[in-house]
Amino acid sequence: EKEKAHEGARPMRAIFLSDGNILTTGFSRMSERQLALWNTQNLEEPMTVNEMDTSNGVLLPFYDPDTNVVYLCGKGDSSIRYFEITDEAPYVHFLNTFASKEPQRGMGYMPKRGLDVNKCEIARFYKLHERKCEPIVMTVPRKSDLFQDDLYPDTAGPDPALEAEEWFDGKNGDPILISLKNGYVPGKNREFKVVKKNMLDNKVTKNSEKSSSSNKSSHPAPSIKSEAKLEEILKEIKSLKDMISSQEKRIVQLEEQMSKLAI
């Protein structure tokens, strides 16, 4: 058990990797941003620690388990750095940096099954600005138009490997993988089933009965006075329509007389 992964007082982030290790981001005592890799069997010392810079923004890690690539997006930064995680020292290898002009207020990450395999798209981010959301697409240039198996191994699909009851019973299950060879095609919406009886059902029915009865009491049937008033309004509307039609006829007659006088 490790009390703190990083010695700094600022916020930290942690994600599990596909091999069971943990990758963390945080700050040192000197407020330097750090990236560390931990073995869950021995949390006394990290496997490796990378010093990044002295910026104040919290590093948000996004992990692609299919390619073992970690993307780091810092709040307030205008860049995205990405690293490859391997089994050999130094374990964390810097790949490249994507730089832009405007800083990011936040970042979203598209799941692998939502990428365009025809364009060799390996990652898509949604960069949050003050008044807009900008998509950032990362691709790997390939000359061939064939499906790139090395970029798109079978990836986790939307279906859960376990139901909630099984998970609460302590069972584990590997993710249900899908192939992206023909592009991801979303299936039909799964039917939501409730296994246990909902305790709120009785309360909801009682509340609905009360609300319906209150609605009935608050909206009584129309009285005789309101019906008489409605008839009076309808008669008045009819008389106004008759008056308008007679005035229109009178206007036509006057226009004919004016035309004769003009001749």
MARMAR-14139 format. One record per residue (C-alpha): x negated, y, z negated; residue number from 1. Coordinates in Angstrom, 2 decimals. Example, Ala and Ser with C-alpha at 12.3 -4.5 7.8 and 13.67 -1.06 7.14 Angstrom:
REM residues 2
{{-12.30; -4.50; -7.80}; 1}
{{-13.67; -1.06; -7.14}; 2}
END
This chain:
REM residues 263
{{0.00; 0.00; 0.00}; 1}
{{-1.30; 3.44; 0.99}; 2}
{{-0.07; 6.55; -0.79}; 3}
{{-1.04; 8.99; 1.98}; 4}
{{-2.30; 8.21; 5.47}; 5}
{{-3.86; 11.67; 5.80}; 6}
{{-5.27; 13.92; 3.09}; 7}
{{-3.61; 17.12; 4.30}; 8}
{{-0.39; 18.47; 2.82}; 9}
{{1.35; 19.09; 6.15}; 10}
{{3.89; 16.65; 7.69}; 11}
{{2.80; 13.28; 9.07}; 12}
{{4.27; 10.89; 11.64}; 13}
{{3.92; 7.09; 11.97}; 14}
{{4.94; 4.53; 14.60}; 15}
{{4.55; 0.76; 14.86}; 16}
{{2.63; -0.62; 17.84}; 17}
{{3.39; -3.84; 19.71}; 18}
{{0.49; -5.68; 18.02}; 19}
{{1.78; -4.85; 14.53}; 20}
{{-0.66; -2.03; 13.79}; 21}
{{0.47; 1.44; 12.73}; 22}
{{-0.52; 4.69; 14.42}; 23}
{{-0.24; 7.88; 12.38}; 24}
{{-0.69; 11.59; 13.01}; 25}
{{-1.36; 14.14; 10.28}; 26}
{{-3.78; 16.69; 8.89}; 27}
{{-7.08; 16.57; 7.02}; 28}
{{-7.94; 18.65; 3.95}; 29}
{{-9.39; 21.28; 6.28}; 30}
{{-6.07; 21.41; 8.23}; 31}
{{-7.54; 19.58; 11.22}; 32}
{{-5.04; 17.50; 13.16}; 33}
{{-5.84; 13.78; 13.08}; 34}
{{-4.86; 10.59; 14.87}; 35}
{{-5.43; 7.34; 12.93}; 36}
{{-4.90; 3.62; 13.55}; 37}
{{-4.13; 1.26; 10.66}; 38}
{{-4.11; -2.50; 10.21}; 39}
{{-1.08; -3.56; 8.17}; 40}
{{-3.14; -6.34; 6.55}; 41}
{{-5.65; -3.83; 5.15}; 42}
{{-4.49; -0.28; 4.47}; 43}
{{-7.49; 0.74; 2.38}; 44}
{{-9.33; 2.29; 5.31}; 45}
{{-8.11; 3.14; 8.83}; 46}
{{-9.46; 1.24; 11.81}; 47}
{{-10.33; 4.57; 13.44}; 48}
{{-9.67; 8.28; 12.91}; 49}
{{-9.80; 10.88; 15.69}; 50}
{{-10.17; 14.57; 14.86}; 51}
{{-8.07; 16.58; 17.31}; 52}
{{-8.12; 20.35; 16.63}; 53}
{{-7.10; 22.94; 14.02}; 54}
{{-3.67; 23.87; 15.36}; 55}
{{-0.70; 24.10; 12.96}; 56}
{{1.84; 22.19; 15.07}; 57}
{{2.92; 18.71; 13.97}; 58}
{{1.85; 16.01; 16.45}; 59}
{{4.79; 13.94; 17.72}; 60}
{{3.71; 10.48; 18.95}; 61}
{{5.60; 8.70; 21.77}; 62}
{{4.59; 5.10; 22.45}; 63}
{{4.95; 2.96; 25.57}; 64}
{{4.58; -0.69; 24.45}; 65}
{{4.41; -1.96; 28.05}; 66}
{{1.18; -0.10; 28.86}; 67}
{{-0.07; 0.54; 25.28}; 68}
{{-0.25; 4.27; 25.95}; 69}
{{0.48; 6.85; 23.25}; 70}
{{1.51; 10.38; 24.18}; 71}
{{0.93; 13.17; 21.65}; 72}
{{3.07; 16.30; 21.88}; 73}
{{2.45; 19.04; 19.35}; 74}
{{5.11; 21.56; 18.34}; 75}
{{4.01; 24.94; 19.64}; 76}
{{1.45; 23.37; 21.98}; 77}
{{1.52; 23.72; 25.75}; 78}
{{-0.10; 20.35; 26.46}; 79}
{{0.51; 16.59; 26.21}; 80}
{{-2.45; 14.32; 25.44}; 81}
{{-2.32; 10.60; 26.06}; 82}
{{-4.44; 7.73; 24.78}; 83}
{{-4.71; 4.02; 25.48}; 84}
{{-4.69; 1.58; 22.55}; 85}
{{-6.90; -1.53; 22.94}; 86}
{{-8.07; -4.44; 20.77}; 87}
{{-11.73; -3.44; 20.99}; 88}
{{-13.51; -0.62; 19.18}; 89}
{{-13.06; 2.32; 19.16}; 90}
{{-9.44; 1.11; 19.72}; 91}
{{-8.08; 4.55; 20.70}; 92}
{{-9.32; 5.81; 24.09}; 93}
{{-8.56; 9.30; 25.38}; 94}
{{-7.15; 9.26; 28.93}; 95}
{{-6.15; 12.76; 29.98}; 96}
{{-4.25; 15.95; 29.12}; 97}
{{-1.23; 17.49; 30.79}; 98}
{{-1.30; 21.28; 30.40}; 99}
{{1.37; 23.89; 31.08}; 100}
{{1.75; 27.62; 30.44}; 101}
{{4.67; 27.81; 28.01}; 102}
{{4.63; 26.25; 24.52}; 103}
{{7.11; 23.52; 23.64}; 104}
{{9.64; 23.81; 20.82}; 105}
{{10.39; 20.10; 20.93}; 106}
{{10.07; 17.04; 23.15}; 107}
{{12.29; 14.14; 24.23}; 108}
{{11.22; 10.84; 25.80}; 109}
{{13.05; 8.77; 28.43}; 110}
{{13.12; 4.98; 27.85}; 111}
{{11.22; 2.91; 30.41}; 112}
{{14.39; 1.54; 31.99}; 113}
{{15.41; 5.08; 32.98}; 114}
{{12.32; 5.77; 35.12}; 115}
{{12.14; 5.77; 38.93}; 116}
{{10.10; 2.68; 39.84}; 117}
{{10.02; 3.65; 43.54}; 118}
{{7.94; 6.74; 42.69}; 119}
{{5.64; 4.86; 40.27}; 120}
{{6.93; 6.98; 37.41}; 121}
{{5.39; 5.84; 34.12}; 122}
{{6.73; 8.50; 31.74}; 123}
{{9.29; 11.29; 31.68}; 124}
{{9.50; 13.92; 28.98}; 125}
{{12.07; 16.63; 28.35}; 126}
{{10.33; 19.76; 27.14}; 127}
{{12.47; 22.09; 25.06}; 128}
{{12.02; 25.81; 25.68}; 129}
{{13.87; 28.69; 24.05}; 130}
{{16.61; 28.77; 26.70}; 131}
{{16.09; 25.68; 28.87}; 132}
{{15.03; 22.03; 28.94}; 133}
{{12.30; 21.17; 31.45}; 134}
{{11.71; 17.60; 32.70}; 135}
{{8.04; 16.58; 32.93}; 136}
{{7.37; 13.55; 35.15}; 137}
{{4.15; 11.52; 35.04}; 138}
{{3.38; 9.20; 37.95}; 139}
{{0.55; 6.90; 39.04}; 140}
{{-0.40; 7.41; 42.71}; 141}
{{-0.23; 4.17; 44.69}; 142}
{{-0.54; 3.74; 48.46}; 143}
{{1.58; 0.60; 48.59}; 144}
{{5.38; 0.79; 48.64}; 145}
{{5.68; -2.58; 46.91}; 146}
{{6.82; -3.01; 43.33}; 147}
{{3.91; -2.41; 40.92}; 148}
{{3.99; -5.30; 38.46}; 149}
{{1.12; -3.93; 36.38}; 150}
{{2.99; -0.67; 35.74}; 151}
{{6.37; -2.26; 35.10}; 152}
{{6.24; -5.51; 33.13}; 153}
{{9.49; -6.74; 31.65}; 154}
{{10.65; -4.07; 29.21}; 155}
{{13.13; -3.85; 26.35}; 156}
{{16.75; -3.64; 27.49}; 157}
{{19.71; -1.92; 25.84}; 158}
{{21.17; -5.09; 24.27}; 159}
{{20.22; -5.74; 20.63}; 160}
{{18.37; -8.93; 19.76}; 161}
{{20.31; -9.27; 16.48}; 162}
{{23.69; -8.27; 15.17}; 163}
{{23.90; -6.17; 12.03}; 164}
{{24.99; -9.14; 9.91}; 165}
{{21.98; -11.20; 11.04}; 166}
{{19.59; -8.34; 10.30}; 167}
{{21.00; -7.88; 6.79}; 168}
{{20.52; -11.62; 6.25}; 169}
{{16.78; -11.16; 6.87}; 170}
{{16.54; -12.58; 10.38}; 171}
{{14.07; -11.24; 12.97}; 172}
{{14.24; -11.35; 16.74}; 173}
{{12.12; -10.24; 19.67}; 174}
{{13.59; -7.57; 21.98}; 175}
{{15.67; -8.81; 24.91}; 176}
{{13.58; -7.97; 27.97}; 177}
{{14.81; -6.94; 31.42}; 178}
{{13.04; -6.65; 34.77}; 179}
{{12.73; -3.33; 36.59}; 180}
{{11.82; -4.88; 39.96}; 181}
{{15.04; -3.82; 41.66}; 182}
{{15.47; -0.70; 39.55}; 183}
{{17.40; -0.71; 36.32}; 184}
{{21.13; -1.22; 36.86}; 185}
{{23.17; -0.44; 33.72}; 186}
{{25.71; -3.09; 32.85}; 187}
{{29.27; -2.67; 31.70}; 188}
{{29.88; -1.10; 28.32}; 189}
{{29.82; -3.76; 25.65}; 190}
{{32.94; -4.16; 23.57}; 191}
{{32.47; -2.96; 20.02}; 192}
{{33.62; -5.57; 17.51}; 193}
{{34.08; -5.07; 13.78}; 194}
{{33.34; -8.28; 11.90}; 195}
{{34.36; -7.18; 8.43}; 196}
{{37.61; -5.48; 7.56}; 197}
{{37.26; -1.75; 7.28}; 198}
{{38.19; -0.53; 3.79}; 199}
{{39.28; 2.82; 5.20}; 200}
{{42.05; 1.32; 7.36}; 201}
{{44.67; 1.46; 4.60}; 202}
{{43.76; 5.04; 3.75}; 203}
{{43.94; 6.08; 7.38}; 204}
{{47.41; 4.55; 7.86}; 205}
{{48.69; 6.19; 4.68}; 206}
{{47.27; 9.55; 5.71}; 207}
{{48.77; 9.22; 9.19}; 208}
{{52.19; 8.41; 7.69}; 209}
{{51.93; 11.44; 5.41}; 210}
{{50.87; 13.70; 8.27}; 211}
{{53.71; 12.46; 10.50}; 212}
{{56.27; 13.00; 7.74}; 213}
{{54.87; 16.47; 7.03}; 214}
{{55.00; 17.29; 10.73}; 215}
{{58.63; 16.27; 10.85}; 216}
{{59.45; 18.40; 7.83}; 217}
{{57.48; 21.40; 9.13}; 218}
{{59.18; 21.23; 12.56}; 219}
{{62.95; 20.87; 11.93}; 220}
{{65.47; 20.36; 14.71}; 221}
{{66.59; 23.52; 16.55}; 222}
{{69.56; 25.23; 14.89}; 223}
{{72.79; 26.49; 16.52}; 224}
{{71.58; 30.10; 16.27}; 225}
{{68.44; 29.38; 18.29}; 226}
{{70.49; 27.63; 21.00}; 227}
{{72.83; 30.62; 21.27}; 228}
{{69.88; 32.98; 21.52}; 229}
{{68.37; 30.86; 24.28}; 230}
{{71.61; 31.01; 26.30}; 231}
{{71.69; 34.79; 25.88}; 232}
{{68.13; 35.11; 27.19}; 233}
{{68.93; 32.92; 30.21}; 234}
{{71.97; 35.07; 31.06}; 235}
{{69.87; 38.22; 30.84}; 236}
{{67.25; 36.73; 33.17}; 237}
{{69.97; 35.83; 35.69}; 238}
{{71.39; 39.36; 35.64}; 239}
{{67.93; 40.82; 36.21}; 240}
{{67.39; 38.53; 39.20}; 241}
{{70.73; 39.64; 40.70}; 242}
{{69.80; 43.29; 40.20}; 243}
{{66.44; 42.77; 41.93}; 244}
{{68.05; 41.09; 44.94}; 245}
{{70.60; 43.93; 45.31}; 246}
{{67.83; 46.53; 45.12}; 247}
{{65.88; 44.70; 47.80}; 248}
{{68.92; 44.80; 50.11}; 249}
{{69.34; 48.52; 49.41}; 250}
{{65.68; 49.15; 50.29}; 251}
{{66.09; 47.33; 53.61}; 252}
{{69.13; 49.47; 54.51}; 253}
{{67.28; 52.70; 53.69}; 254}
{{64.30; 51.64; 55.81}; 255}
{{66.63; 51.03; 58.79}; 256}
{{68.21; 54.47; 58.38}; 257}
{{64.78; 56.12; 58.21}; 258}
{{63.67; 54.39; 61.40}; 259}
{{66.81; 55.63; 63.25}; 260}
{{66.21; 59.22; 62.08}; 261}
{{62.61; 59.06; 63.24}; 262}
{{63.74; 58.09; 66.76}; 263}
END
